[in-house]
């Protein structure tokens, strides 16, 4: 076979006017900057290639000049279909100003579409995007008025609404690997991700197009381990050896062996966060982490949850993931976002979105830019600023539980964390909780209708989604409800009972969150006074979020009561206890079983009227013996014993 190694200029010359190109990359990982630079240089020197169509899934850029920003020239591009636009402001400006046609579609759908194009399918069917700005009933993802050709269609399959993403004819792929042999076989041993390289190469070859791959080095033919080859040479037309400055591992790190996951770095490779508003938000989000569950952390504010989980010793008890294909370990942040250390696996991006769309996530934590009273969230479009949805729509629609994370106001916010509380030193200039969001990236009405649990976490308060809309449920110590919250919301939320955010969030020391989430203190919550035949159960501030939690409580009570020769009188503290709605019946069945076997009488108390109402619904026969204070609950047992 011929030697496929060419110069960058020779590779750029293979691109014709009007071609449809696709490129690899996620933020600054796997971006073929040498090739993009060569295309830019050729255009600026000769005016060609021009009128290109660009199709990309993940954002590829540094928010300034690198990545796809190199293509942001009037005339070079004619139309762009992409997932995340916030990192490519030069291209985004062309779309917003109407100089090019542009569409913003879900990153995961575009990633999966590469694979379907490779298989010769007409397109891809998905529920992802329904009732958001991607839905043709709400704009079809078009960025401007000149973008009229439909890129997504509404269909009915078996009586159910679905979105159809038509296949594109891709004629050029600009990809990146680590090592190539002269026949074009590509390995990726020094890359942090594998992304969609194989699917993109296959999709282009299916159309008879040209696949160009940027690498660090050339190896002798037949010398690469076959199991390490990520893009076979039969799919590759040209190989370009990059200059080092155009082949950094991420835009934040020139090279880290830890990001290749061929070594495991010592603990502390990613440093702990300082205690500021970002860490406060990340800490509150961490309280929602599902033990033994699978979690996605989005870009921006949610990145800090990984650092908090590491600091609290939780990484061994859950699996963190990131959408470009990282499973397990600790995801990185900033311009390293997408990479991770100590991972269990790194899989193709399209496979990761298959897992997400199929309901594989127990929880996702995503950014919060704007929200409205219905719980709709916008992270994609703000007037002339085009951020793009990225993987947000795939993830938010399909995670079993969802947490949005962001500051309460934007631009200039300054908070002081002191004495276990929070003080607003300077308010942000722009409110985030609006009468209506500028664009619906997440449909609160759809989530509420489907029963998806959703929280909205800020540094000063927490909201939850109800069928009636946003409800304020927690407030930080030191924060004034009227002056610091309601005064900066265009529409007041629903308000019933408001809890105080956990004071540990606002103190420098570690929170010992493992104790809470793993219920390590459960034995201390079950105390038997054998002489008085009285059992004390302290469920204060406990969170019951799984069937395993219910079983753990049952076992703890059985260990204490089974050896005792008599039935016992029981006082149960439910102060600030939270039992997930879908577990209330299971909890009630567990309690009924214990009561029949071990309890003589039971009194319960909770300071929260809402909790007392839930207990009354769970234990209707015990309704008269659910009290507000421990004293009242104890008095009932004392009075009963003298009857």
BAVOTI-231827 format. One line per 10 residues: their letters; for each residue y negated, z, x of C-alpha. Coordinates in Angstrom, 3 decimals. Each point is the difference from the previous one (the first is absolute). Layout:
REM BAVOTI-231827
A) Y/Z/X ~ ...
***
This chain:
REM BAVOTI-231827
XXXXXXXXXX) 0.000/0.000/0.000 ~ -3.565/-0.611/1.079 ~ -2.168/2.688/1.520 ~ -2.148/1.304/-2.864 ~ -2.510/1.894/2.145 ~ -3.516/-1.448/-0.390 ~ -3.574/1.129/0.606 ~ -2.034/1.634/-2.755 ~ -2.236/-3.089/-0.209 ~ 3.020/-2.281/-0.360
XXXXXXXXXX) 1.338/2.248/-2.761 ~ -3.319/-0.032/-1.873 ~ 0.000/-3.812/0.165 ~ 3.163/-0.017/-2.139 ~ -2.007/1.208/-3.007 ~ -1.392/-2.799/-2.192 ~ -2.981/0.003/-2.350 ~ 1.026/1.289/-3.436 ~ 3.093/1.854/1.219 ~ 1.181/3.181/-1.726
XXXXXXXXXX) 0.484/2.667/2.627 ~ 1.493/3.481/-0.045 ~ -0.214/2.651/2.704 ~ 1.805/3.183/0.936 ~ -1.507/3.439/0.446 ~ -0.835/3.379/-1.495 ~ -3.419/1.404/0.958 ~ 0.261/-0.623/3.770 ~ 3.783/-0.039/0.320 ~ 1.725/-3.327/0.556
XXXXXXXXXX) -3.201/-2.041/-0.370 ~ 0.116/-3.294/1.976 ~ -3.521/0.299/1.403 ~ 0.597/-2.534/2.775 ~ 0.881/-2.654/-2.586 ~ -2.814/0.951/-2.360 ~ -2.460/-0.097/2.894 ~ 1.211/-3.486/0.952 ~ -0.437/-1.255/-3.581 ~ -3.521/1.440/-0.081
XXXXXXXXXX) -0.909/-1.540/3.380 ~ 1.250/-3.425/-1.074 ~ -1.947/0.130/-3.267 ~ -3.230/1.106/1.670 ~ 0.345/-2.751/2.615 ~ 1.098/-2.887/-2.239 ~ -0.345/0.989/-3.660 ~ 3.768/-0.222/-0.424 ~ 2.266/1.227/-1.476 ~ -1.990/0.427/-3.192
XXXXXXXXXX) 0.577/0.661/-3.708 ~ 3.040/2.166/0.721 ~ 1.746/2.110/-2.619 ~ 0.923/3.467/1.292 ~ 2.766/2.109/-1.599 ~ 0.501/3.540/1.340 ~ 1.489/3.247/-1.295 ~ -1.264/2.989/2.014 ~ -3.497/0.356/1.397 ~ -0.245/-1.303/3.564
XXXXXXXXXX) -3.142/1.078/1.797 ~ -2.127/2.772/1.424 ~ -2.817/-0.220/-2.528 ~ -2.097/-1.906/2.554 ~ 1.022/-3.070/2.015 ~ 3.722/0.075/0.706 ~ 2.945/-1.245/-2.031 ~ -0.721/-2.299/-2.929 ~ -3.720/0.598/0.494 ~ 0.270/-2.774/2.617
XXXXXXXXXX) 0.494/-2.444/-2.870 ~ -3.099/1.144/-1.870 ~ -2.066/-3.158/0.544 ~ -1.523/-2.195/-2.689 ~ 2.081/-3.170/-0.165 ~ 3.077/1.260/1.833 ~ 1.444/1.529/-3.167 ~ 0.023/-1.511/-3.495 ~ 2.040/2.583/-1.895 ~ 1.584/3.378/0.762
XXXXXXXXXX) 2.660/1.983/-1.860 ~ 0.443/3.460/1.503 ~ 1.039/3.582/-0.619 ~ -2.447/2.193/1.926 ~ -3.481/-1.285/0.830 ~ -1.794/3.102/1.240 ~ 0.839/-0.587/3.668 ~ -1.204/-3.629/-0.010 ~ -3.660/0.202/-1.103 ~ -0.872/-3.433/1.404
XXXXXXXXXX) 2.560/-1.708/-2.217 ~ -0.768/2.314/-2.928 ~ -3.699/-0.903/0.184 ~ 0.840/-3.693/-0.383 ~ 1.997/0.786/-3.139 ~ -2.554/2.343/-1.547 ~ -2.803/-2.526/0.629 ~ 2.035/-2.762/-1.626 ~ 0.265/-2.113/3.151 ~ 3.797/-0.032/-0.256
XXXXXXXXXX) 2.482/0.469/-2.823 ~ 1.610/3.421/0.175 ~ 2.579/2.144/-1.735 ~ 1.119/3.585/0.547 ~ 3.670/0.501/-0.907 ~ 2.299/2.986/0.641 ~ 1.137/0.193/3.612 ~ 3.592/0.700/-0.926 ~ 0.200/-2.968/-2.342 ~ -1.332/-2.330/2.693
XXXXXXXXXX) 2.416/1.482/2.527 ~ 2.945/-0.543/-2.362 ~ -1.307/-3.460/-0.889 ~ 0.460/-1.143/3.617 ~ 3.703/0.726/-0.349 ~ 0.251/-1.771/-3.357 ~ -1.813/-3.052/1.367 ~ 2.484/-0.028/2.891 ~ 2.844/-0.050/-2.532 ~ -1.503/-2.969/-1.837
XXXXXXXXXX) -0.746/2.000/-3.146 ~ -2.881/-1.015/-2.297 ~ -1.654/3.373/0.400 ~ 0.466/3.704/-0.660 ~ 0.132/2.071/-3.192 ~ -1.287/3.571/0.028 ~ -1.538/2.709/-2.177 ~ -2.326/0.821/2.882 ~ -3.599/-0.728/-0.938 ~ 0.314/0.397/-3.760
XXXXXXXXXX) -3.120/1.521/-1.595 ~ -1.955/-0.222/3.269 ~ -2.553/-2.571/1.189 ~ 2.945/-2.140/1.187 ~ 1.208/-0.483/-3.590 ~ -1.243/-3.409/-1.266 ~ -1.380/1.837/-3.045 ~ -2.320/1.847/2.420 ~ -0.954/-2.717/2.458 ~ 3.230/-1.004/1.729
XXXXXXXXXX) -1.169/1.324/3.360 ~ -2.776/-2.600/0.357 ~ -2.811/1.152/2.289 ~ -2.706/-2.436/-1.125 ~ -0.862/-2.573/-2.662 ~ 1.193/-3.038/1.974 ~ 3.530/1.431/0.285 ~ 1.404/-1.558/-3.162 ~ 3.511/-1.141/0.888 ~ 2.426/2.671/-1.321
XXXXXXXXXX) 1.835/1.911/2.732 ~ 1.863/2.247/-2.435 ~ 1.281/-0.659/-3.520 ~ 0.846/2.339/-2.885 ~ 3.476/-0.607/-1.394 ~ 2.346/1.678/-2.448 ~ 3.559/0.593/1.144 ~ 2.316/1.597/-2.551 ~ -3.015/1.065/-2.035 ~ -1.596/1.785/2.983
XXXXXXXXXX) -3.251/-0.968/1.705 ~ 0.513/-1.203/3.576 ~ -2.183/-1.627/2.638 ~ 1.107/-3.188/1.740 ~ -1.336/-0.673/3.502 ~ 0.513/-3.750/0.697 ~ 1.329/-1.163/3.360 ~ -2.485/-1.462/2.490 ~ 0.776/-2.889/2.349 ~ -0.551/1.494/3.455
XXXXXXXXXX) -0.410/-2.494/2.835 ~ -0.882/2.159/3.036 ~ 1.091/3.510/1.074 ~ -1.841/1.916/2.730 ~ 2.309/2.851/1.008 ~ 0.525/2.474/2.827 ~ 2.891/1.447/1.977 ~ 0.621/1.549/3.406 ~ 2.364/-2.297/1.937 ~ 0.967/-3.625/-0.497
XXXXXXXXXX) 2.475/-2.135/1.818 ~ -0.812/-3.662/0.617 ~ 1.931/-0.981/-3.145 ~ -2.294/2.130/-2.154 ~ 2.252/2.964/-0.777 ~ -2.311/2.981/-0.569 ~ 0.577/3.736/0.508 ~ -2.414/2.796/-0.969 ~ 1.000/2.935/2.190 ~ -3.578/1.048/0.857
XXXXXXXXXX) -1.375/-0.476/-3.522 ~ -0.574/2.941/-2.314 ~ 1.134/-1.961/-3.088 ~ 2.094/-3.043/-0.895 ~ -2.057/-0.837/-3.132 ~ 0.751/-3.292/-1.833 ~ 0.413/-2.193/3.074 ~ 3.452/-1.322/-0.857 ~ -0.838/-0.695/-3.662 ~ -3.273/-1.716/0.916
XXXXXXXXXX) 1.706/-2.202/2.595 ~ 2.702/-0.991/-2.490 ~ -2.575/-0.676/-2.732 ~ -1.937/-2.367/2.251 ~ 3.116/-1.796/1.233 ~ 1.095/-0.457/-3.632 ~ -3.159/-2.091/-0.460 ~ 0.546/-1.918/3.224 ~ -2.902/1.804/1.639 ~ -0.782/1.311/3.477
XXXXXXXXXX) 0.845/3.511/1.250 ~ -1.955/1.270/3.022 ~ 0.771/3.372/1.584 ~ -2.098/1.988/2.455 ~ 1.911/2.141/2.526 ~ -0.560/2.125/3.094 ~ 2.574/-1.656/2.248 ~ 2.600/-2.724/0.392 ~ 3.679/0.592/0.772 ~ 2.652/-2.349/1.236
XXXXXXXXXX) 1.977/-1.948/-2.625 ~ 3.049/1.790/-1.416 ~ -1.076/3.291/1.640 ~ -1.296/1.857/-3.083 ~ 2.436/2.353/-1.790 ~ 0.810/-1.802/-3.274 ~ -0.226/3.224/-2.043 ~ -3.578/0.465/1.238 ~ -1.188/-3.442/-1.103 ~ -2.243/0.379/-3.051
XXXXXXXXXX) -1.025/-3.675/-0.340 ~ 2.668/-2.529/1.004 ~ -1.113/-2.938/2.097 ~ 1.079/-2.490/-2.702 ~ -3.047/1.185/-1.977 ~ -2.528/-0.161/2.853 ~ -1.935/-3.107/1.050 ~ -2.312/1.425/2.660 ~ -0.353/3.142/2.104 ~ -3.225/1.225/1.621
XXXXXXXXXX) -0.207/2.695/2.675 ~ -2.965/2.185/-0.839 ~ -2.597/1.549/2.232 ~ 0.489/3.807/0.010 ~ -3.319/0.702/-1.728 ~ 1.148/-2.085/-2.971 ~ 3.400/1.671/-0.240 ~ -0.651/3.733/-0.339 ~ 2.608/2.007/-1.884 ~ -2.546/1.272/-2.538
XXXXXXXXXX) -3.776/-0.228/-0.158 ~ -0.072/3.696/0.850 ~ 2.644/0.122/2.767 ~ 0.631/-2.574/2.718 ~ 3.645/1.031/0.238 ~ 2.060/3.066/-0.843 ~ 3.728/0.131/0.560 ~ 0.093/2.545/-2.825 ~ -1.222/-2.661/-2.452 ~ 2.934/-2.234/0.933
XXXXXXXXXX) 2.258/2.896/-1.043 ~ 2.163/-0.567/3.062 ~ -0.853/3.514/1.154 ~ -0.787/3.188/-1.905 ~ -3.180/1.657/1.258 ~ -0.387/3.783/0.134 ~ -1.529/1.859/-2.927 ~ -3.755/-0.238/-0.179 ~ -0.231/-3.664/0.997 ~ -2.274/-0.411/-3.034
XXXXXXXXXX) -2.485/2.910/0.140 ~ -0.757/2.375/-2.851 ~ -3.123/-0.594/-2.091 ~ -3.109/2.136/0.128 ~ -0.781/1.997/-3.131 ~ -2.463/-2.205/-1.868 ~ -0.171/-1.669/-3.407 ~ 2.696/-2.502/0.971 ~ 2.415/2.736/1.015 ~ -0.757/2.024/-3.126
XXXXXXXXXX) 0.947/-3.005/-2.115 ~ 3.097/-0.733/2.091 ~ 1.112/3.634/-0.247 ~ -0.338/0.062/-3.782 ~ 1.953/-3.254/-0.239 ~ 2.711/1.493/2.205 ~ 0.728/2.603/-2.695 ~ 1.383/-2.895/-2.078 ~ 2.437/-1.239/2.655 ~ 3.536/-0.239/-1.425
XXXXXXXXXX) 2.561/1.734/2.179 ~ 2.807/-2.427/0.911 ~ -2.073/-2.739/-1.615 ~ -1.387/-3.336/1.184 ~ -3.785/-0.316/0.263 ~ -2.509/-2.784/0.635 ~ -3.330/0.821/1.609 ~ -2.774/-2.553/-0.454 ~ -2.753/-0.989/2.392 ~ -3.113/2.150/0.355
XXXXXXXXXX) -0.158/3.538/-1.364 ~ 3.772/0.289/-0.713 ~ 0.791/-0.579/3.686 ~ -0.828/3.663/0.663 ~ 2.930/1.184/-2.128 ~ 2.379/-1.055/2.794 ~ -1.889/2.175/2.484 ~ 0.043/2.977/-2.379 ~ 3.718/-0.485/-0.691 ~ 0.654/0.043/3.761
XXXXXXXXXX) -2.164/3.079/0.508 ~ 1.831/1.808/-2.820 ~ 3.448/-0.904/1.350 ~ 0.914/-2.132/-3.004 ~ 0.899/-3.319/1.598 ~ 3.691/0.932/0.211 ~ 0.021/0.713/-3.743 ~ -1.358/-3.273/-1.359 ~ -0.203/-3.673/0.913 ~ -3.441/-1.496/0.522
XXXXXXXXXX) -0.366/-3.759/-0.217 ~ -2.692/-2.636/0.394 ~ -0.006/-3.340/-1.782 ~ 0.405/-2.348/3.005 ~ 3.556/1.277/0.484 ~ -0.080/3.457/1.603 ~ 2.565/2.508/-1.284 ~ 0.003/3.603/1.217 ~ -1.838/1.680/2.842 ~ -3.753/0.511/0.081
XXXXXXXXXX) -2.275/-2.918/-0.910 ~ -3.059/-0.570/2.193 ~ -3.569/-0.331/-1.271 ~ -3.240/-1.873/0.591 ~ 0.372/-3.314/1.828 ~ 3.594/1.063/0.832 ~ 0.814/0.130/-3.726 ~ 3.319/-1.671/-0.756 ~ 1.630/1.280/3.178 ~ 1.969/3.246/0.121
XXXXXXXXXX) 1.847/2.233/2.442 ~ 3.502/1.453/-0.320 ~ 0.959/-2.373/-2.812 ~ 3.438/-0.367/-1.550 ~ -0.380/-3.749/-0.466 ~ -2.468/-2.881/0.077 ~ 0.852/-2.699/-2.539 ~ -1.719/-3.221/-1.138 ~ -3.085/0.483/-2.149 ~ 1.419/-1.992/-2.940
XXXXXXXXXX) 3.093/2.236/-0.037 ~ -2.178/3.098/-0.020 ~ -1.814/-1.292/-3.077 ~ 3.349/-0.754/-1.660 ~ 0.829/3.673/0.491 ~ -3.395/1.108/-1.327 ~ 0.029/-2.311/-3.028 ~ 3.514/1.153/-0.847 ~ -1.172/3.593/-0.407 ~ 1.015/1.295/3.424
XXXXXXXXXX) -3.071/2.183/0.472 ~ 0.098/3.582/-1.248 ~ -3.726/0.287/0.665 ~ -2.886/-2.069/1.314 ~ -3.347/1.209/1.276 ~ -2.713/-2.676/-0.158 ~ -3.748/-0.244/0.465 ~ -2.600/0.712/-2.677 ~ -3.268/-1.951/-0.045 ~ -0.961/-0.043/-3.693
XXXXXXXXXX) 1.541/1.540/-3.106 ~ -0.957/0.057/-3.665 ~ 0.783/2.299/-2.955 ~ 3.146/-1.972/-0.878 ~ 1.388/0.570/3.494 ~ -0.520/-3.605/1.119 ~ -0.524/-0.294/3.768 ~ -1.854/-2.651/1.983 ~ 0.563/-0.452/3.715 ~ -0.381/-3.767/0.177
XXXXXXXXXX) -3.521/-1.213/-0.903 ~ -3.423/1.651/0.201 ~ -2.784/-2.428/-0.893 ~ -0.279/-2.394/2.944 ~ 2.481/1.981/2.094 ~ 3.544/-1.333/-0.267 ~ 2.645/2.440/1.191 ~ 3.059/-1.493/-1.664 ~ 2.961/1.765/-1.550 ~ 2.473/-0.253/2.883
XXXXXXXXXX) 3.270/1.692/-0.953 ~ -1.798/2.409/-2.344 ~ 1.097/-1.682/-3.235 ~ 3.688/-0.274/0.926 ~ 0.096/3.609/1.154 ~ -2.090/1.626/-2.730 ~ 1.847/-1.699/-2.860 ~ 3.485/0.829/1.224 ~ -0.067/3.464/1.641 ~ 1.593/2.757/-2.088
XXXXXXXXXX) -3.006/2.263/0.631 ~ -3.451/-0.919/1.248 ~ -2.826/1.810/1.785 ~ -3.388/-1.615/0.572 ~ -1.993/1.485/2.884 ~ -3.689/-0.313/0.762 ~ -3.272/1.862/0.291 ~ -1.785/0.817/-3.258 ~ -3.096/-2.014/0.959 ~ -0.580/-2.656/2.660
XXXXXXXXXX) -2.526/-0.783/2.758 ~ -1.592/2.968/1.736 ~ 2.140/2.813/-1.412 ~ -0.032/3.097/2.220 ~ 2.068/3.066/-0.849 ~ 0.347/3.322/1.741 ~ 3.342/1.794/-0.075 ~ -0.511/3.706/0.510 ~ 1.412/3.353/-1.094 ~ 2.937/-1.585/-1.766
XXXXXXXXXX) -2.192/-2.204/-2.164 ~ -2.109/-3.135/-0.073 ~ -3.755/-0.526/-0.171 ~ -1.797/-3.299/-0.608 ~ -2.637/-0.256/2.738 ~ -1.067/-3.550/-0.933 ~ 1.209/-1.986/-2.971 ~ 1.186/-3.586/0.369 ~ -2.358/-2.682/-1.270 ~ 2.515/-1.781/-2.215
XXXXXXXXXX) 2.117/1.575/-2.747 ~ 3.639/-1.043/-0.238 ~ 0.803/1.230/-3.503 ~ -1.721/-2.619/-2.118 ~ -0.294/-0.986/-3.642 ~ 2.030/-3.105/0.857 ~ 1.398/-1.352/3.260 ~ -1.174/-3.351/1.342 ~ 3.551/-1.344/0.213 ~ 3.329/1.389/-1.203
XXXXXXXXXX) 2.353/0.215/2.979 ~ 2.062/2.712/-1.732 ~ 0.289/0.255/-3.774 ~ -0.186/3.613/-1.111 ~ 0.787/-0.962/-3.599 ~ 3.219/-1.735/1.062 ~ 1.069/2.938/2.180 ~ -0.707/2.522/-2.760 ~ 1.896/-2.124/-2.534 ~ 3.008/-0.183/2.326
XXXXXXXXXX) -0.127/3.723/0.824 ~ -0.707/-0.375/3.715 ~ -1.264/3.321/1.497 ~ -3.367/-0.627/1.705 ~ -2.392/2.341/1.856 ~ -3.485/-0.756/1.363 ~ -0.711/2.258/2.997 ~ -3.450/0.541/1.508 ~ -1.374/2.576/2.404 ~ -1.521/2.060/-2.829
XXXXXXXXXX) 2.230/-0.515/-3.039 ~ 3.165/-1.559/-1.384 ~ 0.496/-2.048/-3.175 ~ 3.199/-1.012/-1.743 ~ 0.660/-2.960/-2.273 ~ 0.771/0.735/-3.636 ~ 0.464/-2.293/-2.987 ~ -3.612/0.827/-0.915 ~ -1.326/-0.757/3.486 ~ -1.075/2.004/3.065
XXXXXXXXXX) 0.315/3.767/-0.204 ~ -1.564/2.410/2.505 ~ 2.712/2.455/1.059 ~ -1.071/1.569/3.336 ~ -3.230/0.929/1.736 ~ -0.579/1.093/3.596 ~ -1.177/3.547/0.756 ~ -3.756/-0.013/0.526 ~ -0.614/-3.084/-2.155 ~ -2.154/0.196/-3.124
XXXXXXXXXX) 1.473/-1.836/-2.991 ~ -3.307/-1.147/-1.486 ~ -2.101/-0.627/3.112 ~ 2.659/-1.380/2.348 ~ 2.347/-1.823/-2.371 ~ -1.241/-0.793/-3.510 ~ -3.501/-0.909/1.221 ~ 1.495/-2.802/2.114 ~ 2.283/-1.547/-2.621 ~ -1.310/-2.676/-2.343
XXXXXXXXXX) 2.410/1.187/-2.705 ~ 1.292/3.547/-0.284 ~ 3.771/0.435/0.393 ~ 2.279/1.879/-2.343 ~ -0.126/3.711/0.797 ~ 2.359/2.729/-1.100 ~ 1.137/2.598/2.506 ~ -1.038/-0.524/3.613 ~ 1.975/1.452/2.895 ~ -1.441/0.799/3.420
XXXXXXXXXX) 1.203/-2.253/2.811 ~ 2.224/1.938/2.395 ~ -2.226/1.966/2.360 ~ 2.251/-0.797/2.981 ~ -1.271/-3.585/-0.137 ~ -3.414/1.201/1.156 ~ 1.123/2.190/2.913 ~ 0.616/-1.190/3.577 ~ 3.503/1.448/0.327 ~ 3.092/-1.946/-1.001
XXXXXXXXXX) 0.829/0.447/-3.693 ~ 3.745/0.771/0.378 ~ 0.560/-2.706/-2.590 ~ 3.694/-0.134/0.905 ~ 0.407/3.372/-1.687 ~ -1.434/-1.366/-3.252 ~ 1.702/-3.364/-0.059 ~ 3.392/1.193/1.249 ~ -0.146/3.242/-2.019 ~ 0.827/1.961/3.134
XXXXXXXXXX) -1.525/3.109/-1.593 ~ 2.215/-0.175/-3.084 ~ 2.180/3.004/0.950 ~ -3.163/2.138/0.119 ~ -0.957/-1.194/-3.484 ~ 3.151/1.481/-1.574 ~ 0.041/3.810/0.110 ~ 2.421/2.345/-1.755 ~ -0.630/3.695/-0.696 ~ 3.671/0.951/-0.327
XXXXXXXXXX) -0.624/3.571/-1.195 ~ -2.344/-1.101/-2.777 ~ 2.017/-3.143/-0.819 ~ -3.179/-2.017/0.290 ~ -0.424/-3.434/1.591 ~ -3.357/-1.338/1.198 ~ -0.396/-3.795/0.335 ~ -3.191/-1.124/1.705 ~ -0.618/-3.731/-0.573 ~ -3.706/0.238/0.781
XXXXXXXXXX) -1.325/-3.281/1.480 ~ 3.486/-1.500/0.071 ~ 0.337/-3.711/-0.657 ~ 3.191/-1.145/-1.701 ~ 0.191/-3.740/0.521 ~ 3.694/-0.904/0.140 ~ 3.402/0.887/-1.402 ~ 0.839/1.373/3.436 ~ -2.869/2.497/-0.348 ~ 1.383/1.167/-3.345
XXXXXXXXXX) 3.469/0.382/1.503 ~ -1.434/1.951/2.942 ~ -1.649/2.534/-2.321 ~ 3.197/0.351/-2.040 ~ 2.010/0.703/3.164 ~ -2.523/2.580/1.249 ~ 0.157/1.951/-3.261 ~ 3.806/-0.216/-0.138 ~ 0.318/1.370/3.534 ~ -1.872/3.132/-1.053
XXXXXXXXXX) 1.284/0.498/-3.549 ~ 3.677/-0.968/0.261 ~ 1.031/3.071/2.075 ~ -2.003/2.375/-2.245 ~ 2.263/1.728/-2.571 ~ -2.471/-0.026/-2.918 ~ -2.452/-2.338/-1.652 ~ -3.600/0.426/1.092 ~ -3.454/0.002/-1.541 ~ -2.092/-2.779/1.522
XXXXXXXXXX) -3.722/-0.441/0.677 ~ -0.988/-3.540/1.019 ~ -3.328/-0.901/1.637 ~ -1.014/-3.601/-0.812 ~ -3.571/0.274/1.320 ~ -1.099/-3.412/1.297 ~ 3.600/-1.227/-0.159 ~ 0.458/-3.743/-0.594 ~ 3.103/-1.502/-1.539 ~ -0.049/-3.792/-0.163
XXXXXXXXXX) 0.091/-1.184/-3.610 ~ 3.267/-1.889/0.352 ~ 1.702/3.195/1.257 ~ -1.100/2.437/-2.720 ~ 3.138/-0.516/-2.095 ~ 2.278/0.346/3.033 ~ -1.850/3.181/1.006 ~ 0.364/1.428/-3.519 ~ 3.743/-0.744/-0.007 ~ 0.385/1.727/3.367
XXXXXXXXXX) -1.888/3.080/-1.240 ~ 2.008/0.113/-3.241 ~ 3.243/-0.007/1.995 ~ -1.197/2.833/2.276 ~ -1.237/1.975/-2.986 ~ 3.351/-0.145/-1.776 ~ 1.863/1.146/3.099 ~ -2.321/2.478/1.714 ~ -3.109/0.925/-2.031 ~ -0.370/2.802/-2.551
XXXXXXXXXX) -3.611/-0.847/-0.846 ~ -2.751/-2.138/1.518 ~ -3.779/0.095/0.068 ~ -2.136/-2.656/1.637 ~ -3.655/-0.187/0.965 ~ -2.475/-2.622/1.192 ~ -3.761/0.119/0.338 ~ -0.221/-3.635/-1.053 ~ -0.152/-0.652/-3.736 ~ 1.395/-3.467/0.647
XXXXXXXXXX) 3.013/1.459/1.834 ~ 0.551/2.517/-2.800 ~ -0.006/-2.882/-2.471 ~ 2.578/-1.905/2.078 ~ 2.166/3.128/0.232 ~ -0.235/0.456/-3.759 ~ 1.196/-3.554/-0.485 ~ 2.840/0.455/2.495 ~ 1.058/3.436/-1.380 ~ -0.984/-0.022/-3.696
XXXXXXXXXX) 2.069/3.096/-0.829 ~ -1.765/1.962/2.757 ~ -3.513/-1.025/-1.081 ~ -1.077/3.563/-0.984 ~ 0.963/1.258/3.468 ~ -2.092/-2.370/2.102 ~ -3.007/1.951/1.231 ~ -3.214/-0.525/1.917 ~ 0.426/2.795/2.576 ~ 2.761/1.852/1.823
XXXXXXXXXX) -1.108/3.263/-1.617 ~ 0.568/-1.414/-3.480 ~ 3.389/-1.410/0.983 ~ 1.073/3.324/1.555 ~ -1.218/1.967/-3.012 ~ 2.223/-2.076/-2.280 ~ 3.103/0.949/2.008 ~ -1.038/3.649/0.184 ~ -0.601/0.146/-3.742 ~ 3.304/-1.714/-0.609
XXX) 1.868/2.511/2.169 ~ -1.373/2.949/-2.071 ~ 0.921/-1.527/-3.354
***
